[in-house]
Each structure stands twice: as structure tokens, then as C-alpha cells.
Amino acid sequence: MTVTVLMVRHAAHDNVGGFLAGRMEGVRLGPAGRKQAERLAERLRGADIAAIHASPRERCRETAEAIATACGLPAPQVAAELDEIDFGRWSGSTFAELDADPLWRRWNAVRSCCRTPAGESMLDVQQRALRYIEALAAENAGNRVAVVSHADVIKAVVMHVLGLSVDAWPRFDIAPASVTTIIGDDWGAKLITLNDVVS
């Protein structure tokens, strides 16, 4: 039986694009991000979502909580498998600082055979996210579920569905508060929408 997974990127924190937040504590939605999350939640109000799951990061939980409130759902279930990439010592660095690091440049050139300083590769991220989503799909046959996570985690899942290498990550965007829709059944999985951005 078909399951629909709405993969939602968290709404924007105050300095999205300014530095690599990674798994830093305390990176929350600012006023603009909260309004963005509210608009997204209102848009999903009639989407008939059965359950919502979220990364442990505050910005994901806050986005998921807004959706849960609008849809009359219980509190989101938090899952470590949906967490941001563990960027280790890179977390909190500006992108100008990162550009001076040869390992950062290699990571962005060949993610299929490179690890972050903390030891996590893009393939590791893809495997943990897919395991979780596959189990979630098996438990929610015939339903629609929402998963609130991070751009690279969503990209990793999309690349698997499309049969692309993880090195294809720069070829498409996953914007803050966007929805990417995947359906799955016994025949496999199919991408329905990509990076559908709330206005």
C-alpha cells in the first residue's frame, strides 16, 4: 500500500547561509523563521498528515511543532536518524573560513569518498536516513507522514530515489521551509515534488 512522505526542511534561522550551524546547540528560529514556519504549517493544515517526525535540532523541532499544532497532531517524534550531518570542528565556522580548509573543498567535490572531521560521510547520512524512512513507511502504509530535517539529509534521500550518486548534491536546492514529496510502494519509490517552497 502506498505511503506518502513529505520531507520538510526546517524554516530559516536568523543567520542561515552565514555560517555552518551543523549540530550546534541553540540555533533556533528567529522571528522571520517562526513566521515562515507558521505559513508552512498553515499550508499543510489540510494535507491529512498522520504523523510528524523531526531531527533533534531546535530549528527542526520548532518547525515540526508548528506543523503539528496546525494539523492537530501529537507532539513530533524526535529521531536521531534525521539529524544534521555531524560536521565536527566545522560547526559554527563561517563559509569564508571553511573555504580556506582543503578538506572542506574536498568534501564538497567528492562527498562519495570523503568524511567530515567528525568521521561521518554523506553515504553514512544517506544510510541512516533511508533506514528510518523505510521503517516509517512500513508502519504508515496508506498514510501521509511528515519528516522535518535538513537540506543535506533530504538531498541524500532524493539522490537515492533518483538513482544518483551523492556527488550530485549541488545539482538541486532544498530551501528552508520547502516540501519535497516522495511516494513509496512495493514497486519502489518515486519523487513527486522537489523543493516546493512556501511563499
QUICOR-V79565 format. One record per residue. N is the residue number from 1. PHI is phi in radians with two decimals (NA if undefined). Layout:
N:PHI + N:PHI
This chain:
1:NA + 2:-1.17 + 3:-2.15 + 4:-1.95 + 5:-2.00 + 6:-1.63 + 7:-1.65 + 8:-1.90 + 9:-1.45 + 10:-0.98 + 11:-1.15 + 12:-1.29 + 13:-1.47 + 14:-1.10 + 15:-2.17 + 16:-1.07 + 17:1.53 + 18:-1.60 + 19:-2.67 + 20:-1.54 + 21:-1.23 + 22:0.93 + 23:-1.78 + 24:-1.02 + 25:-1.33 + 26:1.44 + 27:-1.54 + 28:-1.97 + 29:-1.27 + 30:-1.49 + 31:-0.97 + 32:-1.16 + 33:-1.14 + 34:-1.14 + 35:-1.15 + 36:-1.08 + 37:-1.10 + 38:-1.15 + 39:-1.13 + 40:-1.09 + 41:-1.07 + 42:-1.11 + 43:-1.11 + 44:-1.55 + 45:-0.92 + 46:-1.68 + 47:-1.46 + 48:0.98 + 49:-1.41 + 50:-1.53 + 51:-2.77 + 52:-2.35 + 53:-2.21 + 54:-2.55 + 55:-1.07 + 56:-1.21 + 57:-1.11 + 58:-0.95 + 59:-1.11 + 60:-1.31 + 61:-1.10 + 62:-1.13 + 63:-1.13 + 64:-1.12 + 65:-1.13 + 66:-1.11 + 67:-1.15 + 68:-1.04 + 69:-1.09 + 70:-1.14 + 71:-1.65 + 72:1.16 + 73:-1.78 + 74:-1.09 + 75:-0.95 + 76:-1.05 + 77:-1.50 + 78:-1.56 + 79:-2.32 + 80:-1.08 + 81:-1.14 + 82:-1.68 + 83:-1.14 + 84:-1.08 + 85:-0.96 + 86:-1.41 + 87:-1.53 + 88:0.98 + 89:-1.15 + 90:-1.26 + 91:-1.00 + 92:1.57 + 93:-1.35 + 94:-1.31 + 95:-1.22 + 96:-1.13 + 97:-1.13 + 98:-1.15 + 99:-1.08 + 100:-1.47 + 101:-1.68 + 102:-1.03 + 103:-1.17 + 104:-1.08 + 105:-1.13 + 106:-1.17 + 107:-0.95 + 108:-1.39 + 109:-1.54 + 110:-2.45 + 111:-1.15 + 112:-1.19 + 113:-2.43 + 114:-2.44 + 115:-2.12 + 116:-1.26 + 117:-1.03 + 118:-1.50 + 119:1.72 + 120:-1.69 + 121:-1.76 + 122:-1.12 + 123:-1.17 + 124:-1.04 + 125:-1.07 + 126:-1.06 + 127:-1.13 + 128:-1.19 + 129:-1.17 + 130:-1.14 + 131:-1.02 + 132:-1.18 + 133:-1.17 + 134:-1.11 + 135:-1.16 + 136:-1.09 + 137:-1.12 + 138:-1.11 + 139:-1.43 + 140:-2.19 + 141:-0.96 + 142:1.47 + 143:-1.97 + 144:-2.08 + 145:-2.16 + 146:-1.95 + 147:-2.22 + 148:-1.80 + 149:-2.52 + 150:-2.11 + 151:-0.94 + 152:-1.22 + 153:-1.18 + 154:-1.12 + 155:-1.03 + 156:-1.06 + 157:-1.19 + 158:-1.05 + 159:-1.07 + 160:-1.12 + 161:-1.05 + 162:-1.51 + 163:1.25 + 164:-1.73 + 165:-1.17 + 166:-1.14 + 167:-1.27 + 168:-1.47 + 169:-0.95 + 170:-1.38 + 171:-1.40 + 172:-2.62 + 173:-1.87 + 174:-2.24 + 175:-1.43 + 176:-0.97 + 177:1.11 + 178:-1.57 + 179:-2.12 + 180:-2.04 + 181:-1.90 + 182:-2.19 + 183:-1.99 + 184:-2.37 + 185:-2.71 + 186:-1.04 + 187:-1.40 + 188:2.22 + 189:-2.32 + 190:-2.46 + 191:-1.44 + 192:-1.79 + 193:-2.36 + 194:-2.26 + 195:0.97 + 196:-1.36 + 197:-1.64 + 198:-1.23 + 199:-1.44
